[in-house]
Amino acid sequence: MTGKRRQTILKMKTLIGVMLPALLATSVPARSATLHPLAPMAQAEMGNSTHAALSAKGVVATLDVRRTTRCNVPVVWADADTSPASPCSMAFLTLSQPGNTHSRPASFPLTPYGTEDDGMAQLKMSLRHLDASSPFPQVMVSAYTGGAHCCSLTSIFDLRPDGSSGRSWQHLELGAMDGDGEPDVVDIAGNGQQEILTSDQSFLYAFASHAGSEAPVVISRYHDGVLENVTRDPAYRDYLAKDLADRRRNWIKSGRFEPNGFLAYEVATMTNMGRFAEGWRDMLAHAQSTKESGFGLSACDLKPPAEKQNGHACSAKEKELLPFPQALSLFLVRAGYITPEQAASVTDSHEAASVPPPVSPVATPHKAPNPPSSAAAQPPERDQALSASAVPAKSRGLFAALGVLGLALYLVPVLIAYRRNTIRQHRIAMITVLLGWTLIGWVAALIMALNEPTRTR
């Protein structure tokens, strides 16, 4: 191998190692702890077709996209901004159990679907045994809404008792998640119990940009139509610890990029592991001021929607961004990670007096608040990397600004492709990351991004 060729390969490896994590960070916050997703009993993707069917253990699931004049009917994935004109293309899910007289077939209008109706795309379904107590498989269906940072909508359909002598098909929505596919289904403890891995999307943009935000893992089990958050089960603490260690390692390698985004995740994750006090101490040691970070929450942001009335019911003082530790403690109370007593134990009295008391949780991801950790406090993890506080703030800010500008210029083809919602977004991204440094590859990716057909929104 010639020296020139060796240098070229080395440059490619270096660029891939630097740019690929940054590109991934702009789309979906990383889920670092490695697990192999469980294969479903059966799965299908619509692609460019209008029909797909699956069957397992006596359950038959069919997806169809067809023209209909009934365009304003209630749909599973309701979107208040979507009101397709009639006629339209609609995706339907039909579920049945042939030969069983005690279950009734059901047809669910899912969503307007297809380019001509500005509907969703990448419709997928799978048959899985999510509920170990059920003799029937469950049907998981997802679709992609489009956009650079959004979103897949996923629902679980299940054959459950309907209160009479029979069973009927019912569904449970998992909500919108970053990415373009259904959430991973895994067996973390290796005991045959299937868990659904998602993330707490409320952390995105709360204390950092999307690229700098880290969303805590949410581990759920499905049973009898209910999705139970079991993240705090001691059986999963090793997994959470590995996830935290992996993300901390990546954060340090990135130069502690937007520290508050990582630190909010760290405190939440350590709270789930029963180590809130330790996580809080480490956060205080590495936190960036709200003024310096440019991101944060105000007392108005933390009010219930009915009270703040889109901000119109908030005073100018309430709209001012709170210091990061104070905002984080109130945010964690509202989200159900910690109790008001835990927040008071780590918040200075003068800070607590300046804001309203913590509001009731809007969405509680845990069935019960975590009690204070009874484990002996351990010193926070340290490393040999240079602390962010040791670098002069002005130099660090200039370096970060130049780095962000260079990255933005390098990823222009990717940003254009996602902005235009082109069909081959992933191909353009790969060409940009792997070959953009050659300039010819960057120009080719830019031409593709500007000329590729788009998915009609």
C-alpha positions as CSV (number, residue, x, y, z in Angstrom):
1,M,0.0,0.0,0.0
2,T,1.5,3.4,-1.0
3,G,2.0,6.1,1.5
4,K,-0.5,8.4,-0.4
5,R,-3.2,5.8,-0.3
6,R,-2.6,5.1,3.4
7,Q,-2.9,8.8,4.1
8,T,-6.2,8.9,2.2
9,I,-7.7,6.0,4.1
10,L,-6.5,7.5,7.4
11,K,-8.2,10.8,6.5
12,M,-11.4,9.0,5.6
13,K,-11.5,7.1,8.9
14,T,-10.8,10.2,10.8
15,L,-13.6,12.2,9.1
16,I,-16.0,9.3,9.5
17,G,-15.2,9.0,13.2
18,V,-15.7,12.8,13.7
19,M,-18.6,13.5,11.4
20,L,-20.8,10.5,11.8
21,P,-21.5,10.9,15.5
22,A,-22.3,14.6,14.9
23,L,-24.7,13.7,12.1
24,L,-26.4,11.1,14.2
25,A,-26.7,13.6,17.0
26,T,-28.7,16.0,14.8
27,S,-31.4,13.4,14.2
28,V,-31.9,11.2,17.3
29,P,-30.2,11.4,20.6
30,A,-28.1,8.3,21.0
31,R,-29.2,5.2,22.9
32,S,-25.8,3.9,23.8
33,A,-26.1,0.7,25.8
34,T,-26.0,-2.0,23.1
35,L,-28.9,-4.5,23.0
36,H,-30.0,-6.6,20.1
37,P,-33.7,-6.0,19.3
38,L,-35.9,-9.1,19.4
39,A,-37.1,-10.3,16.1
40,P,-40.9,-10.2,15.7
41,M,-43.1,-13.2,14.8
42,A,-43.7,-11.6,11.5
43,Q,-43.2,-8.1,10.0
44,A,-44.0,-6.2,6.8
45,E,-43.3,-2.8,5.3
46,M,-45.6,-1.1,2.8
47,G,-42.9,0.5,0.7
48,N,-44.5,1.5,-2.6
49,S,-47.2,-1.1,-2.5
50,T,-50.8,-0.6,-1.3
51,H,-51.3,-4.0,0.5
52,A,-49.5,-6.0,3.2
53,A,-50.7,-9.0,5.3
54,L,-49.3,-10.9,8.2
55,S,-50.5,-13.9,10.3
56,A,-49.3,-15.7,13.4
57,K,-51.0,-17.9,16.0
58,G,-54.4,-17.4,14.4
59,V,-54.3,-13.6,14.1
60,V,-54.4,-12.0,10.7
61,A,-53.4,-8.4,10.2
62,T,-53.8,-6.5,6.9
63,L,-52.7,-3.1,5.8
64,D,-54.3,-1.4,2.9
65,V,-54.0,2.0,1.3
66,R,-57.1,2.9,-0.8
67,R,-59.0,5.8,-2.1
68,T,-62.0,6.8,-0.1
69,T,-64.5,9.6,0.1
70,R,-64.7,9.2,3.9
71,C,-61.8,11.5,4.6
72,N,-63.0,13.3,7.7
73,V,-63.6,10.2,9.9
74,P,-61.8,9.8,13.2
75,V,-58.4,8.2,12.6
76,V,-56.0,6.4,15.0
77,W,-53.2,9.0,14.5
78,A,-55.3,12.2,14.6
79,D,-53.6,15.3,13.4
80,A,-55.5,18.5,13.9
81,D,-53.6,20.2,11.1
82,T,-54.5,17.6,8.5
83,S,-57.9,17.9,6.8
84,P,-57.5,16.1,3.5
85,A,-59.9,16.9,0.7
86,S,-62.3,14.2,-0.5
87,P,-61.5,11.8,-2.1
88,C,-58.2,10.9,-0.4
89,S,-55.9,7.9,0.2
90,M,-56.3,6.4,3.6
91,A,-54.3,3.7,5.3
92,F,-56.5,1.0,7.0
93,L,-55.5,-1.7,9.4
94,T,-57.9,-4.7,9.4
95,L,-57.5,-7.3,12.2
96,S,-59.3,-10.6,12.5
97,Q,-59.1,-14.1,14.1
98,P,-60.6,-16.5,11.5
99,G,-62.4,-19.4,13.1
100,N,-62.9,-17.7,16.5
101,T,-66.6,-16.8,16.9
102,H,-65.9,-14.9,20.2
103,S,-63.7,-12.2,18.5
104,R,-65.0,-9.7,16.1
105,P,-63.0,-8.4,13.1
106,A,-62.1,-4.7,13.2
107,S,-61.0,-2.1,10.7
108,F,-59.1,1.0,11.9
109,P,-58.5,4.0,9.7
110,L,-55.0,4.9,10.6
111,T,-54.1,8.1,8.8
112,P,-54.2,9.8,5.4
113,Y,-51.3,8.1,3.6
114,G,-49.3,8.7,0.4
115,T,-47.7,11.6,-1.3
116,E,-50.8,13.0,-3.1
117,D,-52.6,13.5,0.2
118,D,-49.7,15.0,2.2
119,G,-50.0,12.0,4.5
120,M,-47.5,9.9,6.4
121,A,-45.0,7.4,4.9
122,Q,-43.0,4.3,5.7
123,L,-45.9,2.4,7.2
124,K,-44.7,-0.8,9.0
125,M,-46.3,-3.5,11.1
126,S,-45.2,-6.5,13.1
127,L,-46.7,-9.2,15.2
128,R,-45.1,-9.6,18.6
129,H,-45.8,-11.4,21.9
130,L,-45.5,-8.3,24.1
131,D,-47.9,-9.5,26.7
132,A,-46.7,-12.8,28.2
133,S,-50.1,-13.5,29.8
134,S,-52.0,-13.3,26.5
135,P,-52.4,-16.3,24.3
136,F,-52.6,-13.9,21.3
137,P,-49.9,-11.9,19.6
138,Q,-50.1,-8.1,19.6
139,V,-49.9,-6.0,16.4
140,M,-47.4,-3.0,16.4
141,V,-47.9,-0.5,13.7
142,S,-45.8,2.6,13.0
143,A,-45.5,5.4,10.4
144,Y,-43.2,8.2,9.7
145,T,-44.5,11.8,9.7
146,G,-41.4,13.4,8.0
147,G,-39.1,16.1,9.1
148,A,-35.4,16.2,10.2
149,H,-36.1,15.7,13.9
150,C,-39.4,13.9,13.8
151,C,-41.3,11.6,14.1
152,S,-42.6,8.1,14.2
153,L,-46.1,7.4,15.5
154,T,-46.6,3.9,16.9
155,S,-49.6,2.0,18.3
156,I,-50.2,-1.4,19.8
157,F,-53.3,-3.3,18.8
158,D,-54.5,-6.1,21.0
159,L,-57.4,-8.6,21.3
160,R,-58.8,-8.0,24.8
161,P,-62.0,-8.9,26.7
162,D,-64.7,-6.3,25.9
163,G,-66.8,-6.7,29.0
164,S,-69.2,-9.2,27.4
165,S,-68.6,-12.8,26.6
166,G,-66.3,-12.0,23.7
167,R,-63.1,-10.1,22.8
168,S,-62.6,-7.0,20.7
169,W,-59.6,-5.3,19.1
170,Q,-58.4,-2.2,21.1
171,H,-55.4,0.0,20.6
172,L,-52.9,1.9,22.7
173,E,-50.9,4.8,21.3
174,L,-47.2,5.1,22.3
175,G,-46.9,8.7,21.1
176,A,-44.5,10.5,18.8
177,M,-40.8,9.5,18.9
178,D,-37.8,10.8,17.1
179,G,-36.7,8.6,14.2
180,D,-38.4,6.7,11.4
181,G,-39.3,3.3,12.8
182,E,-41.1,1.5,15.6
183,P,-39.3,1.5,19.0
184,D,-36.9,-1.4,19.8
185,V,-38.3,-4.4,21.6
186,V,-35.7,-6.1,23.8
187,D,-35.2,-8.6,26.6
188,I,-32.8,-6.7,28.9
189,A,-32.7,-9.2,31.8
190,G,-32.6,-12.3,29.5
191,N,-35.7,-13.8,31.2
192,G,-38.0,-14.0,28.3
193,Q,-39.9,-10.8,29.2
194,Q,-40.1,-8.3,26.4
195,E,-39.6,-4.7,27.1
196,I,-40.2,-1.7,24.8
197,L,-37.4,0.9,24.7
198,T,-38.3,4.5,24.2
199,S,-36.9,7.8,25.5
200,D,-38.3,10.8,27.5
201,Q,-38.7,13.3,24.7
202,S,-39.5,16.2,27.1
203,F,-35.7,16.6,27.7
204,L,-35.1,17.6,24.0
205,Y,-34.5,21.3,23.7
206,A,-35.2,21.9,27.4
207,F,-31.6,22.7,28.4
208,A,-29.6,22.4,25.1
209,S,-30.1,22.3,21.4
210,H,-31.4,19.1,19.8
211,A,-27.8,18.0,19.1
212,G,-26.8,18.6,22.6
213,S,-29.8,17.1,24.3
214,E,-29.8,13.6,25.8
215,A,-33.1,11.9,26.4
216,P,-33.3,9.4,29.3
217,V,-34.1,5.8,28.5
218,V,-37.7,4.7,29.3
219,I,-38.2,1.0,29.7
220,S,-41.8,-0.2,29.5
221,R,-43.7,-3.5,29.7
222,Y,-47.1,-4.0,28.0
223,H,-49.8,-5.9,29.8
224,D,-53.5,-6.1,29.2
225,G,-53.8,-2.8,27.3
226,V,-51.5,-0.9,29.7
227,L,-47.9,0.3,29.1
228,E,-46.2,0.3,32.5
229,N,-43.0,2.2,33.1
230,V,-40.5,-0.2,34.8
231,T,-37.3,1.8,34.3
232,R,-36.7,1.8,38.0
233,D,-36.9,-1.9,38.4
234,P,-33.6,-3.0,40.0
235,A,-33.2,-5.6,37.2
236,Y,-32.4,-2.8,34.8
237,R,-29.9,-0.8,36.8
238,D,-26.9,-2.5,35.1
239,Y,-28.3,-1.5,31.7
240,L,-28.9,2.1,32.9
241,A,-25.4,2.2,34.3
242,K,-23.9,1.1,31.0
243,D,-26.0,3.5,29.1
244,L,-24.8,6.3,31.3
245,A,-21.2,5.3,31.1
246,D,-21.3,5.1,27.3
247,R,-23.0,8.4,26.9
248,R,-20.6,10.1,29.4
249,R,-17.6,8.7,27.4
250,N,-19.1,10.1,24.1
251,W,-19.8,13.4,25.8
252,I,-16.2,13.8,27.1
253,K,-14.9,12.9,23.6
254,S,-17.1,15.6,22.1
255,G,-15.4,18.2,24.4
256,R,-18.3,18.3,26.8
257,F,-20.5,19.8,24.2
258,E,-23.5,21.7,25.6
259,P,-23.0,20.3,29.1
260,N,-26.4,21.0,30.5
261,G,-28.1,18.8,28.0
262,F,-26.0,15.8,29.1
263,L,-26.2,16.7,32.8
264,A,-30.0,16.9,32.9
265,Y,-30.0,13.3,31.4
266,E,-27.4,12.2,33.9
267,V,-29.4,13.4,37.0
268,A,-32.6,11.8,35.7
269,T,-30.8,8.5,34.9
270,M,-29.0,8.3,38.3
271,T,-32.3,9.1,40.0
272,N,-33.8,6.1,38.2
273,M,-30.9,4.1,39.6
274,G,-31.5,5.3,43.2
275,R,-28.5,7.7,43.2
276,F,-30.1,11.1,42.9
277,A,-27.8,12.9,45.4
278,E,-24.7,11.7,43.7
279,G,-26.0,12.7,40.2
280,W,-26.9,16.1,41.6
281,R,-23.4,16.7,43.0
282,D,-21.8,15.8,39.7
283,M,-24.2,18.1,37.8
284,L,-23.2,21.1,40.1
285,A,-19.5,20.4,39.4
286,H,-19.9,20.6,35.6
287,A,-23.0,22.7,35.0
288,Q,-22.9,25.7,32.6
289,S,-24.7,28.9,33.5
290,T,-28.0,29.5,31.8
291,K,-26.7,32.7,30.4
292,E,-23.7,31.0,28.8
293,S,-25.7,28.1,27.5
294,G,-28.5,30.1,25.9
295,F,-31.0,27.4,26.8
296,G,-33.2,26.9,29.8
297,L,-36.7,27.1,31.3
298,S,-38.6,29.9,33.0
299,A,-41.2,29.7,35.8
300,C,-43.7,30.3,33.0
301,D,-42.5,27.3,31.1
302,L,-43.0,25.1,34.2
303,K,-46.6,26.2,34.8
304,P,-49.5,23.9,33.7
305,P,-50.7,24.9,30.2
306,A,-54.1,26.1,31.6
307,E,-52.4,28.5,34.0
308,K,-49.9,30.0,31.6
309,Q,-52.3,30.4,28.6
310,N,-49.5,30.2,26.0
311,G,-47.5,32.7,28.1
312,H,-50.2,35.4,28.1
313,A,-50.8,34.8,31.8
314,C,-47.2,35.1,32.8
315,S,-45.4,38.2,34.1
316,A,-42.2,39.4,32.6
317,K,-40.4,38.1,35.7
318,E,-41.9,34.7,35.3
319,K,-40.7,34.6,31.7
320,E,-37.0,35.1,32.7
321,L,-34.9,31.9,32.4
322,L,-34.1,30.4,35.8
323,P,-30.6,29.3,36.9
324,F,-30.0,25.8,35.5
325,P,-30.0,23.8,38.8
326,Q,-33.2,25.5,39.9
327,A,-34.9,24.9,36.6
328,L,-33.7,21.3,36.5
329,S,-35.1,20.5,40.0
330,L,-38.5,21.9,39.1
331,F,-38.5,20.2,35.8
332,L,-37.7,16.8,37.4
333,V,-40.5,17.3,39.9
334,R,-43.0,18.1,37.2
335,A,-41.9,15.0,35.2
336,G,-42.1,12.8,38.2
337,Y,-38.5,11.9,38.6
338,I,-38.0,13.4,42.0
339,T,-40.3,14.5,44.9
340,P,-40.8,18.2,46.0
341,E,-38.9,17.2,49.2
342,Q,-35.9,15.9,47.1
343,A,-35.9,19.2,45.2
344,A,-36.0,21.2,48.4
345,S,-33.1,19.2,49.8
346,V,-30.8,20.3,47.0
347,T,-32.1,23.8,46.2
348,D,-30.9,26.9,48.1
349,S,-33.5,28.6,50.1
350,H,-33.1,31.9,48.3
351,E,-33.6,30.2,45.0
352,A,-36.7,28.4,46.2
353,A,-38.3,31.6,47.4
354,S,-38.0,33.2,44.0
355,V,-40.2,30.9,42.1
356,P,-43.7,29.3,42.6
357,P,-43.8,25.9,44.4
358,P,-43.4,22.9,42.1
359,V,-46.5,22.2,40.0
360,S,-48.2,18.8,39.9
361,P,-46.7,16.5,37.3
362,V,-48.2,16.9,33.9
363,A,-47.0,13.6,32.7
364,T,-45.6,11.2,35.3
365,P,-43.3,8.6,33.7
366,H,-43.1,6.6,36.9
367,K,-45.8,5.0,39.0
368,A,-44.4,6.3,42.2
369,P,-41.7,8.9,43.1
370,N,-38.3,7.6,43.9
371,P,-37.4,7.7,47.6
372,P,-34.1,9.2,48.6
373,S,-31.3,6.8,47.9
374,S,-30.3,4.6,50.9
375,A,-27.1,3.6,49.2
376,A,-23.8,5.1,50.4
377,A,-22.9,8.1,48.3
378,Q,-20.0,7.5,46.0
379,P,-17.7,10.2,44.5
380,P,-18.8,11.1,41.0
381,E,-17.0,9.5,38.1
382,R,-13.8,11.4,37.2
383,D,-11.5,11.3,34.2
384,Q,-8.3,12.6,32.7
385,A,-10.0,14.9,30.3
386,L,-9.6,18.7,30.8
387,S,-12.5,20.2,32.7
388,A,-14.6,22.6,30.7
389,S,-14.3,25.2,33.5
390,A,-10.5,25.2,33.0
391,V,-10.8,26.7,29.5
392,P,-11.3,30.5,29.3
393,A,-15.0,31.2,28.5
394,K,-14.3,33.5,25.5
395,S,-11.9,31.1,23.8
396,R,-14.2,28.2,24.4
397,G,-17.1,30.1,22.9
398,L,-15.1,31.1,19.8
399,F,-13.9,27.6,19.3
400,A,-17.4,26.2,19.7
401,A,-18.8,28.8,17.3
402,L,-16.2,28.0,14.6
403,G,-16.8,24.3,15.1
404,V,-20.5,24.6,14.7
405,L,-20.1,26.8,11.6
406,G,-17.7,24.3,10.0
407,L,-20.0,21.4,10.8
408,A,-23.1,23.3,9.4
409,L,-21.3,24.1,6.1
410,Y,-20.1,20.5,5.8
411,L,-23.7,19.2,6.3
412,V,-25.5,21.7,4.0
413,P,-26.5,18.9,1.6
414,V,-27.9,16.8,4.5
415,L,-29.8,19.8,5.9
416,I,-31.3,20.7,2.4
417,A,-32.3,17.0,1.9
418,Y,-34.2,16.9,5.2
419,R,-35.6,20.3,4.7
420,R,-37.0,19.4,1.3
421,N,-37.9,15.9,2.7
422,T,-36.3,14.1,-0.3
423,I,-36.9,10.5,-0.9
424,R,-33.2,9.4,-0.6
425,Q,-32.3,11.4,2.5
426,H,-30.2,8.6,4.0
427,R,-28.2,8.1,0.8
428,I,-27.4,11.8,0.6
429,A,-26.4,11.8,4.3
430,M,-24.0,8.9,3.7
431,I,-22.4,10.5,0.6
432,T,-21.9,13.7,2.5
433,V,-20.3,12.1,5.6
434,L,-18.2,9.6,3.7
435,L,-17.2,11.5,0.6
436,G,-17.9,15.2,1.3
437,W,-14.3,15.8,2.2
438,T,-13.3,15.1,-1.4
439,L,-15.3,18.2,-2.5
440,I,-16.5,16.3,-5.5
441,G,-18.5,14.1,-3.2
442,W,-19.9,17.2,-1.4
443,V,-20.9,18.8,-4.6
444,A,-22.6,15.6,-5.8
445,A,-24.5,15.3,-2.5
446,L,-25.6,19.0,-2.9
447,I,-26.8,18.4,-6.4
448,M,-28.8,15.3,-5.3
449,A,-30.3,17.3,-2.3
450,L,-31.5,20.1,-4.6
451,N,-32.8,17.8,-7.4
452,E,-34.1,14.6,-5.8
453,P,-37.9,14.1,-5.8
454,T,-39.6,15.0,-2.5
455,R,-42.3,13.4,-0.4
456,T,-45.2,15.7,-0.6
457,R,-46.0,16.9,2.9
